[in-house]
């Protein structure tokens, strides 16, 4: 039965199949771009690592589906695919960050909100979010978002430092002749991410204060779907069984006590009957002896 339910949860629906096809097409495009860079050696915009990583990220939904099944909903898959396309494929590979002013900061701002959404997803999967303090939820989702921003900037720094990429900007020559990278772009990215995280926290607080969905309720409902029933129910049934056993033990004790009491009363009555019989026998013997004496 358990195996059948697992197989059912991993069944590929038409919508999910469409998601996989789109991810596959996007992965083919980015991998083709990567192969072109490798074969031709022509990489004027430093997209070598970007195209390789993006190919892997586009393929992730497929193993995620077969590992987690319906625990990851179609909404999460679509949202992941859309953000990956807007932020990475359009922004970096197709250079929207360079062609459209402010596009990069918009993506980082959106990433701040999406990072908080990822924190909410983790909370919904690990616990019953309805029982958690709203303050704790706000702190966790905000922290997850800022952690994602820090990890992203660390990755950009490492790629620029050791792989010759220009994710943090092109090196500039100082007056002393040293080549340095201006950190202004990095700090603006983090500030943009901070704005998105704050927006999510405000959105969540409004949802809790007004007690209305405001789309946040839909997020929580979707993220909580497909979660396994907690083992607390087993504990409660075990507790019920224990209570029933105790109650049964009390009943048995009461019955034993009643049996002993009735048995004791029966023994007392039997003893009294035996005493009366002995007394009658003794009386009959005395009468017989008296009659014998008179006859003599």
Rosetta silent file (secondary structure, phi, psi, omega in degrees, C-alpha in Angstrom):
SEQUENCE: XXXXXXXXXXXXXXXXXXXXXXXXXXXXXXXXXXXXXXXXXXXXXXXXXXXXXXXXXXXXXXXXXXXXXXXXXXXXXXXXXXXXXXXXXXXXXXXXXXXXXXXXXXXXXXXXXXXXXXXXXXXXXXXXXXXXXXXXXXXXXXXXXXXXXXXXXXXXXXXXXXXXXXXXXXXXXXXXXXXXXXXXXXXXXXXXXXXXXXXXXXXXXXXXXXXXXXXXXXXXXXXXXXXXXXXXXXXXXXXXXXXXXXXXXXXXXXXXXXXXXXXXXXXXXXXXXXXXXXXXXXXXXXXXXXXXXXXX
SCORE:     score description
SCORE:     0.000 S_00000001
   1 L     0.000  -42.743  179.718    0.000    0.000    0.000 S_00000001
   2 H   -65.963  -39.669  179.755    2.818    2.356    0.902 S_00000001
   3 H   -65.009  -38.271  179.445    4.677    1.544   -2.329 S_00000001
   4 H   -64.992  -39.889  179.170    1.537    2.237   -4.359 S_00000001
   5 H   -66.956  -37.081  177.884    1.086    5.644   -2.723 S_00000001
   6 H   -67.006  -41.577  177.994    4.715    6.535   -3.426 S_00000001
   7 H   -64.851  -37.452  179.012    4.364    5.493   -7.055 S_00000001
   8 H   -66.461  -38.229 -179.765    1.167    7.524   -7.330 S_00000001
   9 H   -69.048  -21.727 -179.171    2.880   10.626   -5.905 S_00000001
  10 L  -100.119    8.601  177.560    5.631   10.321   -8.527 S_00000001
  11 L   -67.778  133.736 -176.539    3.254    9.955  -11.446 S_00000001
  12 L   -86.727  113.407  177.787    4.014   12.537  -14.147 S_00000001
  13 L   -81.096  163.686  178.211    0.925   14.634  -14.881 S_00000001
  14 H   -57.117  -40.160  179.287    0.484   16.460  -18.231 S_00000001
  15 H   -64.590  -43.980  179.964    1.254   19.820  -16.587 S_00000001
  16 H   -67.388  -34.815  176.037    4.407   18.506  -14.970 S_00000001
  17 H   -62.688  -39.626  177.260    5.439   16.889  -18.246 S_00000001
  18 H   -63.203  -39.111  177.465    5.077   20.288  -19.936 S_00000001
  19 H   -62.406  -43.714  179.915    7.310   21.802  -17.229 S_00000001
  20 H   -63.575  -38.730 -179.951    9.940   19.122  -17.852 S_00000001
  21 H   -64.895  -44.209  179.114    9.823   19.747  -21.619 S_00000001
  22 H   -64.058  -42.460  177.809   10.336   23.506  -21.157 S_00000001
  23 H   -62.209  -40.451  179.341   13.181   22.889  -18.714 S_00000001
  24 H   -64.656  -41.449  178.603   14.765   20.461  -21.173 S_00000001
  25 H   -64.347  -43.168  178.610   14.568   22.926  -24.054 S_00000001
  26 H   -64.547  -39.657  178.277   16.089   25.687  -21.926 S_00000001
  27 H   -65.545  -37.631  177.095   18.848   23.328  -20.753 S_00000001
  28 H   -63.099  -39.969 -179.779   19.601   22.377  -24.366 S_00000001
  29 H   -65.027  -49.230 -177.523   19.922   26.059  -25.271 S_00000001
  30 H   -67.429  -36.376  179.434   22.268   26.929  -22.402 S_00000001
  31 H   -70.173  -34.899  175.719   24.346   23.780  -22.888 S_00000001
  32 H   -63.595  -40.303  176.718   24.670   24.521  -26.613 S_00000001
  33 H   -62.454  -41.805  178.973   25.899   28.001  -25.704 S_00000001
  34 H   -62.359  -45.050  178.886   28.380   26.395  -23.291 S_00000001
  35 H   -64.195  -36.289  177.452   29.670   24.004  -25.970 S_00000001
  36 H   -61.750  -42.344  179.260   30.030   26.896  -28.408 S_00000001
  37 H   -64.533  -42.235 -178.236   32.225   28.750  -25.913 S_00000001
  38 H   -65.661  -45.668 -175.534   34.345   25.645  -25.268 S_00000001
  39 H   -72.637  -45.611 -175.141   34.830   24.781  -28.945 S_00000001
  40 H   -84.057  -25.202 -175.393   35.311   28.285  -30.340 S_00000001
  41 L    73.433    8.283 -178.830   37.081   29.817  -27.358 S_00000001
  42 L   -96.285  106.158 -179.501   35.013   32.932  -28.008 S_00000001
  43 L  -140.704   68.643 -174.695   33.629   34.185  -24.695 S_00000001
  44 L   -68.370  -22.974 -176.969   33.648   37.993  -24.747 S_00000001
  45 L  -107.586   13.110  176.395   31.015   38.301  -22.017 S_00000001
  46 L    53.778   58.231 -179.544   32.404   35.629  -19.643 S_00000001
  47 L  -107.426   12.989 -177.561   29.397   33.298  -19.799 S_00000001
  48 H   -57.534  -58.476 -178.060   31.375   30.041  -19.513 S_00000001
  49 H   -71.281  -34.978 -178.600   30.423   29.206  -15.900 S_00000001
  50 H   -61.100  -46.774 -178.810   27.007   30.867  -16.129 S_00000001
  51 H   -67.003  -36.311  179.702   25.827   28.652  -18.988 S_00000001
  52 H   -67.468  -48.334  179.926   27.166   25.493  -17.337 S_00000001
  53 H   -64.701  -38.546 -179.247   25.529   26.184  -13.964 S_00000001
  54 H   -66.175  -34.427  175.952   22.293   27.274  -15.606 S_00000001
  55 H   -60.975  -45.881  178.852   22.140   23.998  -17.536 S_00000001
  56 H   -63.089  -42.605 -177.528   22.354   22.040  -14.288 S_00000001
  57 H   -67.077  -32.575  177.088   19.741   24.246  -12.605 S_00000001
  58 H   -70.286  -25.879 -179.503   17.284   23.762  -15.470 S_00000001
  59 H   -87.295  -11.470 -176.052   17.605   19.989  -15.093 S_00000001
  60 H   -60.600  -36.909 -178.757   17.022   19.953  -11.313 S_00000001
  61 H   -56.821  -29.536 -177.612   13.186   19.717  -11.432 S_00000001
  62 H   -67.674  -55.494  177.005   13.375   16.222  -12.963 S_00000001
  63 H   -64.945  -30.675  178.205   15.328   14.478  -10.141 S_00000001
  64 H   -62.218  -38.238  179.221   13.447   16.617   -7.602 S_00000001
  65 H   -64.722  -44.992 -176.228   10.160   15.173   -8.867 S_00000001
  66 H   -77.606  -15.587  175.425   11.303   11.553   -8.590 S_00000001
  67 H   -87.998  -40.954 -172.203   12.822   12.162   -5.162 S_00000001
  68 H  -114.346  -15.123  177.978    9.988   14.127   -3.540 S_00000001
  69 H    61.637 -133.682 -176.616    6.969   13.571   -5.792 S_00000001
  70 H   -76.999   -0.856  174.008    3.939   15.712   -4.976 S_00000001
  71 H   -63.941  -25.022  172.549    5.672   17.194   -1.958 S_00000001
  72 L  -107.201  112.976 -172.447    6.896   19.761   -4.485 S_00000001
  73 L   -77.806  168.601  176.304    3.802   21.153   -6.185 S_00000001
  74 H   -62.621  -34.402  179.160    3.362   22.287   -9.770 S_00000001
  75 H   -60.667  -44.218  179.433    3.193   25.866   -8.519 S_00000001
  76 H   -63.495  -42.821  178.577    6.683   25.603   -7.005 S_00000001
  77 H   -60.133  -47.201 -178.507    8.032   24.075  -10.218 S_00000001
  78 H   -64.987  -42.758  179.995    6.491   26.824  -12.383 S_00000001
  79 H   -62.463  -43.151  178.801    7.675   29.575  -10.046 S_00000001
  80 H   -61.221  -45.967 -178.962   11.213   28.133  -10.043 S_00000001
  81 H   -63.940  -42.363 -178.688   11.268   27.874  -13.841 S_00000001
  82 H   -65.594  -45.729 -178.747    9.928   31.408  -14.313 S_00000001
  83 H   -66.923  -40.091  179.052   12.386   33.027  -11.921 S_00000001
  84 H   -61.783  -38.550 -179.918   15.338   31.086  -13.326 S_00000001
  85 H   -69.682  -46.159 -177.070   14.422   32.217  -16.831 S_00000001
  86 H   -68.247  -46.089 -173.356   13.882   35.877  -15.947 S_00000001
  87 H   -80.390  -42.503 -172.403   16.864   36.287  -13.641 S_00000001
  88 H  -100.295  -50.955 -176.783   19.520   34.027  -15.176 S_00000001
  89 H   -67.305  -51.959  179.599   18.655   33.185  -18.774 S_00000001
  90 H   -74.644  -44.831 -173.353   17.423   36.642  -19.771 S_00000001
  91 H   -69.187  -44.130 -173.742   19.426   38.642  -17.268 S_00000001
  92 H  -102.548  -53.254 -176.078   22.844   37.012  -17.588 S_00000001
  93 H   -67.184  -47.047 -179.856   23.046   34.768  -20.640 S_00000001
  94 L   -91.387    6.665  168.171   21.096   37.069  -22.959 S_00000001
  95 L    63.998   34.878  173.874   22.593   40.139  -21.202 S_00000001
  96 H   -64.660  -27.373  178.496   19.395   41.938  -20.187 S_00000001
  97 H   -61.949  -33.367  179.789   21.391   43.181  -17.179 S_00000001
  98 H   -87.998  -31.866 -174.632   23.613   45.164  -19.543 S_00000001
  99 H   -81.688  -29.491 -176.817   20.987   46.138  -22.091 S_00000001
 100 L  -121.948  116.921 -177.730   18.323   47.421  -19.694 S_00000001
 101 L   -66.301  132.800  178.996   19.298   49.727  -16.869 S_00000001
 102 L    88.977   -9.105 -178.579   17.985   48.601  -13.505 S_00000001
 103 H   -64.249  -40.036 -179.671   17.129   45.076  -14.669 S_00000001
 104 H   -63.170  -44.222 -179.391   19.870   43.546  -12.514 S_00000001
 105 H   -69.147  -33.161  175.695   18.695   45.359   -9.361 S_00000001
 106 H   -62.984  -42.008  179.279   15.109   44.368  -10.110 S_00000001
 107 H   -65.346  -39.677  178.400   16.189   40.716  -10.260 S_00000001
 108 H   -68.381  -36.974  176.468   18.066   41.008   -6.962 S_00000001
 109 H   -62.880  -44.443  177.866   15.044   42.687   -5.355 S_00000001
 110 H   -64.710  -36.583  178.804   12.863   39.834   -6.620 S_00000001
 111 H   -62.647  -33.700  176.468   15.462   37.349   -5.389 S_00000001
 112 H   -62.851  -41.380  178.088   15.050   38.790   -1.892 S_00000001
 113 H   -69.459  -43.097 -178.928   11.331   38.036   -1.980 S_00000001
 114 H   -65.582  -37.652  177.319   11.890   34.598   -3.530 S_00000001
 115 H   -62.138  -39.794  176.137   14.524   33.758   -0.901 S_00000001
 116 H   -65.980  -37.674  177.284   12.007   34.531    1.842 S_00000001
 117 H   -62.912  -36.618  176.253    9.486   32.389    0.006 S_00000001
 118 H   -64.724  -38.820  175.852   12.028   29.553    0.086 S_00000001
 119 H   -63.062  -40.056  177.063   12.322   30.004    3.854 S_00000001
 120 H   -64.585  -39.030  178.142    8.529   29.778    4.162 S_00000001
 121 H   -60.408  -44.312  179.931    8.576   26.614    2.049 S_00000001
 122 H   -63.350  -43.236  179.839   11.127   25.013    4.395 S_00000001
 123 H   -62.893  -42.216 -179.030    9.095   25.936    7.485 S_00000001
 124 H   -65.480  -33.287 -179.347    5.889   24.527    6.002 S_00000001
 125 H   -79.262  -29.243 -175.156    7.604   21.243    5.163 S_00000001
 126 H   -91.739  -20.184 -175.962    9.348   20.826    8.523 S_00000001
 127 L  -156.303  175.085  174.268    6.517   21.822   10.876 S_00000001
 128 L   -86.023  104.834 -172.176    2.935   22.995   11.214 S_00000001
 129 H   -66.361  -21.262  179.257    3.374   26.699   10.517 S_00000001
 130 H   -66.645  -24.215 -179.127    0.007   27.516   12.096 S_00000001
 131 H   -92.122   -4.308 -178.890    1.459   26.580   15.493 S_00000001
 132 L   -89.247  150.921  176.692    4.577   28.727   15.077 S_00000001
 133 L   -67.276  133.512  177.601    4.903   32.267   16.358 S_00000001
 134 H   -57.224  -33.773  178.458    4.507   34.834   13.534 S_00000001
 135 H   -64.261  -43.174  178.592    7.574   36.641   14.888 S_00000001
 136 H   -63.098  -42.927  178.692    9.632   33.444   14.593 S_00000001
 137 H   -60.755  -45.016 -179.704    8.371   32.854   11.042 S_00000001
 138 H   -61.609  -41.934 -179.268    9.259   36.420   10.028 S_00000001
 139 H   -65.715  -43.096 -176.878   12.767   36.116   11.495 S_00000001
 140 H   -65.782  -47.912 -176.983   13.423   32.744    9.820 S_00000001
 141 H   -66.394  -36.460  177.662   12.245   33.748    6.337 S_00000001
 142 H   -65.179  -43.026 -178.873   14.170   37.022    6.516 S_00000001
 143 H   -65.601  -40.310  178.881   17.331   35.201    7.614 S_00000001
 144 H   -62.760  -41.182  179.932   17.014   32.598    4.840 S_00000001
 145 H   -62.910  -46.328 -179.510   16.652   35.364    2.249 S_00000001
 146 H   -69.056  -31.205  175.116   19.738   37.240    3.432 S_00000001
 147 H   -64.264  -41.934  178.291   21.682   33.953    3.614 S_00000001
 148 H   -62.350  -40.218  178.370   20.786   33.295   -0.031 S_00000001
 149 H   -63.372  -42.903  179.771   22.007   36.784   -0.943 S_00000001
 150 H   -64.319  -43.341  179.474   25.299   36.233    0.885 S_00000001
 151 H   -63.325  -38.237  179.428   25.839   32.845   -0.780 S_00000001
 152 H   -63.586  -44.919 -179.226   25.129   34.356   -4.196 S_00000001
 153 H   -69.015  -34.249  175.482   27.669   37.141   -3.719 S_00000001
 154 H   -63.383  -41.609  178.842   30.247   34.664   -2.386 S_00000001
 155 H   -63.780  -41.139  177.452   29.761   32.567   -5.511 S_00000001
 156 H   -63.732  -39.976  179.354   30.208   35.631   -7.708 S_00000001
 157 H   -63.683  -45.150 -178.853   33.382   36.569   -5.831 S_00000001
 158 H   -65.167  -39.512  179.300   34.868   33.075   -6.202 S_00000001
 159 H   -66.902  -35.880  178.399   34.039   32.921   -9.910 S_00000001
 160 H   -73.222  -36.917 -174.970   35.631   36.321  -10.454 S_00000001
 161 H   -74.016  -42.373 -170.670   38.652   35.545   -8.294 S_00000001
 162 H  -112.037  -17.091 -177.258   39.554   32.077   -9.573 S_00000001
 163 L  -115.058    4.573  176.892   37.756   31.610  -12.897 S_00000001
 164 L    70.069   21.485  178.633   38.311   34.997  -14.474 S_00000001
 165 L   -83.020  169.611 -177.919   34.605   35.869  -14.617 S_00000001
 166 L  -124.428   36.555 -178.268   33.229   39.413  -14.323 S_00000001
 167 L   -63.798  -30.216  179.090   30.072   38.797  -12.290 S_00000001
 168 L   -96.233   10.557 -179.060   31.098   41.490   -9.800 S_00000001
 169 L   108.456  160.666  179.854   32.175   43.915  -12.473 S_00000001
 170 L   -79.981  141.435  177.897   35.257   44.457  -14.552 S_00000001
 171 L   -61.126  143.127  178.847   38.536   45.221  -12.746 S_00000001
 172 E  -120.495  144.449 -178.937   39.556   48.886  -12.785 S_00000001
 173 E   -85.591  130.020  178.798   43.039   50.268  -12.573 S_00000001
 174 L   -85.672  177.763  178.926   43.777   52.501   -9.609 S_00000001
 175 L   -61.963  -34.557 -179.194   46.140   55.447   -9.502 S_00000001
 176 L   -80.566   -1.399  177.728   48.824   53.167   -8.120 S_00000001
 177 L    94.170   -1.451  179.676   48.402   50.763  -11.029 S_00000001
 178 L   -80.952  148.734  178.018   46.613   48.004   -9.106 S_00000001
 179 E   -98.664  117.099 -178.841   43.582   46.270  -10.650 S_00000001
 180 E  -130.171  160.592  176.625   40.618   46.222   -8.270 S_00000001
 181 L  -108.962  126.876  178.824   36.904   45.573   -8.506 S_00000001
 182 L   -66.925  129.913 -177.714   34.545   48.215   -7.184 S_00000001
 183 L   -87.005    2.294 -178.812   32.319   46.749   -4.460 S_00000001
 184 H   -58.415  -43.208 -178.862   29.524   49.266   -5.086 S_00000001
 185 H   -64.100  -39.124  178.711   27.676   46.861   -7.371 S_00000001
 186 H   -63.424  -44.744 -178.796   27.930   44.062   -4.793 S_00000001
 187 H   -67.476  -36.552  177.893   26.565   46.258   -1.996 S_00000001
 188 H   -66.942  -34.453  175.889   23.717   47.521   -4.176 S_00000001
 189 H   -63.027  -44.744 -178.989   22.814   43.911   -4.973 S_00000001
 190 H   -66.421  -39.719  178.484   22.651   43.064   -1.256 S_00000001
 191 H   -64.822  -38.977  177.134   20.598   46.193   -0.520 S_00000001
 192 H   -63.708  -42.074  176.749   18.186   45.269   -3.311 S_00000001
 193 H   -61.797  -39.861  178.005   17.871   41.776   -1.831 S_00000001
 194 H   -59.854  -41.208  178.648   17.232   43.342    1.570 S_00000001
 195 H   -61.883  -41.792  178.225   14.351   45.343    0.096 S_00000001
 196 H   -65.447  -38.703  178.382   12.740   42.200   -1.308 S_00000001
 197 H   -65.998  -41.087  178.179   13.073   40.383    2.029 S_00000001
 198 H   -64.373  -40.442  177.511   11.489   43.311    3.885 S_00000001
 199 H   -59.441  -41.396  179.608    8.635   43.367    1.377 S_00000001
 200 H   -65.201  -43.610 -179.909    7.951   39.693    2.047 S_00000001
 201 H   -61.491  -43.128  177.778    7.966   40.201    5.834 S_00000001
 202 H   -62.430  -41.843  177.665    5.504   43.115    5.494 S_00000001
 203 H   -59.471  -44.896 -179.658    3.346   40.943    3.226 S_00000001
 204 H   -66.020  -41.914  179.913    3.344   38.135    5.811 S_00000001
 205 H   -63.343  -42.364  177.556    2.548   40.507    8.695 S_00000001
 206 H   -61.891  -38.560  177.526   -0.398   41.983    6.780 S_00000001
 207 H   -61.510  -41.639 -178.839   -1.644   38.449    6.141 S_00000001
 208 H   -74.890  -39.121 -176.513   -1.535   37.651    9.879 S_00000001
 209 H   -71.136  -46.300 -178.042   -2.956   40.995   11.075 S_00000001
 210 H   -79.805  -14.885 -177.048   -5.858   41.188    8.627 S_00000001
 211 L    57.315   32.365  175.820   -6.478   37.397    8.828 S_00000001
 212 L  -118.452  159.646 -174.602   -7.017   37.402    5.071 S_00000001
 213 L   -63.602  -55.321 -179.274   -5.220   35.325    2.453 S_00000001
 214 L    52.048   32.554 -178.464   -3.627   38.165    0.441 S_00000001
 215 L    74.693  -25.974  178.397   -1.991   35.392   -1.641 S_00000001
 216 H   -65.401  -37.883  177.150    0.175   34.505    1.366 S_00000001
 217 H   -62.139  -36.054  177.414   -2.489   32.056    2.515 S_00000001
 218 H   -66.961  -39.774  176.331   -2.344   30.382   -0.903 S_00000001
 219 H   -58.298  -50.328 -176.532    1.446   30.065   -0.580 S_00000001
 220 H   -63.551  -42.217  179.378    1.155   28.435    2.851 S_00000001
 221 H   -62.971  -42.636 -179.351   -1.617   26.075    1.741 S_00000001
 222 H   -68.134  -41.881 -178.759    0.354   24.993   -1.321 S_00000001
 223 H   -69.178  -27.960 -178.269    3.613   24.521    0.588 S_00000001
 224 H   -85.554  -10.221 -178.706    1.870   22.491    3.310 S_00000001
 225 L   -71.006  146.621  177.098    0.202   20.128    0.827 S_00000001
 226 L    76.632    9.332 -179.747    1.496   16.575    0.525 S_00000001
 227 L   -81.703  142.805 -178.122    3.151   16.643    3.933 S_00000001
 228 L   -67.012  145.446  177.692    3.221   13.347    5.843 S_00000001
 229 L   -66.441  128.347 -177.359    0.880   13.033    8.813 S_00000001
 230 L   -62.837  154.182 -176.717    2.986   13.595   11.947 S_00000001
 231 L   -71.937   -0.049 -179.497    3.655   10.657   14.217 S_00000001
 232 H   -61.210  -31.842  179.798    1.809   12.423   17.044 S_00000001
 233 H   -61.976  -38.994  176.805   -1.348   10.557   16.067 S_00000001
 234 H   -62.772  -40.490  178.648    0.414    7.255   16.840 S_00000001
 235 H   -63.433  -40.505 -179.967    1.399    8.596   20.207 S_00000001
 236 H   -66.273  -40.293  178.149   -2.164    9.665   20.950 S_00000001
 237 H   -65.502  -38.814  177.230   -3.518    6.235   19.991 S_00000001
 238 H   -62.167  -39.424  178.242   -0.844    4.631   22.160 S_00000001
 239 H   -64.526  -39.772  178.333   -1.912    6.903   24.998 S_00000001
 240 H   -63.708  -41.302  178.184   -5.517    5.896   24.444 S_00000001
 241 H   -62.362  -40.947  178.949   -4.511    2.235   24.512 S_00000001
 242 H   -62.629  -43.312  179.128   -2.620    2.788   27.757 S_00000001
 243 H   -63.115  -40.179  179.201   -5.602    4.508   29.307 S_00000001
 244 H   -64.323  -40.564  178.504   -7.859    1.677   28.179 S_00000001
 245 H   -61.944  -41.786  179.308   -5.468   -0.861   29.689 S_00000001
 246 H   -64.283  -41.351  179.255   -5.481    1.041   32.971 S_00000001
 247 H   -63.706  -42.270  177.633   -9.242    1.208   32.973 S_00000001
 248 H   -62.410  -38.421  178.670   -9.424   -2.511   32.262 S_00000001
 249 H   -63.752  -39.294  178.346   -7.006   -3.191   35.094 S_00000001
 250 H   -62.995  -43.177  179.789   -9.202   -1.156   37.461 S_00000001
 251 H   -61.870  -43.042  179.068  -12.272   -3.160   36.396 S_00000001
 252 H   -61.754  -41.075 -179.815  -10.420   -6.446   36.941 S_00000001
 253 H   -64.349  -41.636  179.602   -9.306   -5.299   40.375 S_00000001
 254 H   -63.474  -41.662  179.295  -12.843   -4.290   41.272 S_00000001
 255 H   -65.404  -41.557  178.095  -14.192   -7.653   40.130 S_00000001
 256 H   -61.798  -41.861  179.233  -11.530   -9.514   42.078 S_00000001
 257 H   -63.207  -42.511  178.829  -12.364   -7.496   45.172 S_00000001
 258 H   -64.055  -40.252  179.167  -16.064   -8.203   44.806 S_00000001
 259 H   -63.156  -42.231  178.908  -15.342  -11.886   44.311 S_00000001
 260 H   -62.936  -42.281 -178.434  -13.189  -11.960   47.421 S_00000001
 261 H   -63.791  -46.495  178.861  -15.828  -10.137   49.415 S_00000001
 262 H   -64.475  -38.340  177.845  -18.609  -12.456   48.270 S_00000001
 263 H   -63.506  -39.760  178.625  -16.325  -15.428   48.866 S_00000001
 264 H   -64.996  -41.601  178.618  -15.577  -14.211   52.377 S_00000001
 265 H   -63.109  -39.292  178.812  -19.264  -13.743   53.116 S_00000001
 266 H   -63.737  -41.175  178.953  -19.965  -17.286   51.857 S_00000001
 267 H   -63.234  -39.861 -179.638  -17.250  -18.735   54.081 S_00000001
 268 H   -64.316  -45.176  179.878  -18.687  -16.903   57.115 S_00000001
 269 H   -63.446  -40.847  179.733  -22.217  -18.197   56.463 S_00000001
 270 H   -63.995  -38.993  179.245  -20.923  -21.752   55.976 S_00000001
 271 H   -64.053  -41.788  179.451  -18.967  -21.502   59.241 S_00000001
 272 H   -64.359  -39.812  178.968  -22.057  -20.324   61.074 S_00000001
 273 H   -62.769  -41.498  179.105  -24.109  -23.198   59.602 S_00000001
 274 H   -63.218  -40.946  178.781  -21.497  -25.714   60.713 S_00000001
 275 H   -62.812  -41.797  179.603  -21.527  -24.290   64.252 S_00000001
 276 H   -64.777  -41.243  177.982  -25.310  -24.550   64.425 S_00000001
 277 H   -61.419  -42.217  178.578  -25.219  -28.178   63.256 S_00000001
 278 H   -62.809  -40.252 -179.824  -22.649  -29.031   65.921 S_00000001
 279 H   -64.610  -39.897  179.001  -24.793  -27.332   68.553 S_00000001
 280 H   -64.326  -44.031  178.622  -27.849  -29.321   67.490 S_00000001
 281 H   -59.935  -43.520  178.839  -25.909  -32.586   67.610 S_00000001
 282 H   -62.824  -40.229  179.603  -24.611  -31.779   71.093 S_00000001
 283 H   -65.943  -39.237  179.371  -28.135  -30.931   72.247 S_00000001
 284 H   -65.080  -40.361  179.241  -29.531  -34.172   70.872 S_00000001
 285 H   -63.009  -42.520  179.686  -26.810  -36.197   72.661 S_00000001
 286 H   -62.280  -41.924 -179.400  -27.582  -34.474   76.007 S_00000001
 287 H   -64.490  -41.466 -179.536  -31.289  -35.222   75.661 S_00000001
 288 H   -64.064  -41.384  179.487  -30.624  -38.874   74.858 S_00000001
 289 H   -63.085  -39.863 -179.870  -28.326  -39.213   77.888 S_00000001
 290 H   -64.140  -43.481  179.990  -30.981  -37.701   80.192 S_00000001
 291 H   -64.052  -37.228  179.269  -33.634  -40.103   78.936 S_00000001
 292 H   -63.556  -43.318  179.582  -31.305  -43.039   79.479 S_00000001
 293 H   -61.676  -42.387  179.097  -30.662  -41.961   83.088 S_00000001
 294 H   -63.758  -38.414 -179.135  -34.408  -41.730   83.819 S_00000001
 295 H   -65.992  -36.073  177.606  -35.066  -45.199   82.412 S_00000001
 296 L   -67.278    0.000    0.000  -32.485  -46.716   84.698 S_00000001
